[in-house]
Amino acid sequence: MSIYVDGLISWTDQVPVQAQSVTASVTTSQSIVANTAGLIVSNGSSLTHSLPSPVGHKKNGRVGFKNLHATALTINTVSGLINGVATDTIAQGVTKWYTTFDNINWYSIT
């Protein structure tokens, strides 16, 4: 059976990937994300969520955010950078996943 990850692989690629379970939670307030893979669904005005330090985070482990609110969701990190900058933003209805390959910085993989 082939499984296609939303936003990561297009239907025309038709590359099978292994399914992976993630923990999801919904928040309407600021939060610091735990050092585990998961999806944070956010629905609050002008929120900022902080990724934990990438140091010691499981390499290639993923942390995701989905923004349900009309205002942008800001993502920052307690250390390192995200795609070479201090913050990232997520528009309404968008889901972004972050990972670390080097345990120094975070990278958006969507």
Buried (B, 14 or more C-beta within 10 A) or exposed (E): EEEBEEEEBEEEEEEEEEEEEEEEEEBEEEBEBEBEBBBBBBBBEEBBBBBBBBEEBEEEBBBBBBBBBEEBBBBBBEEBBBEEEEEBEBEEEBBBBBBBEEEEBBBEBB
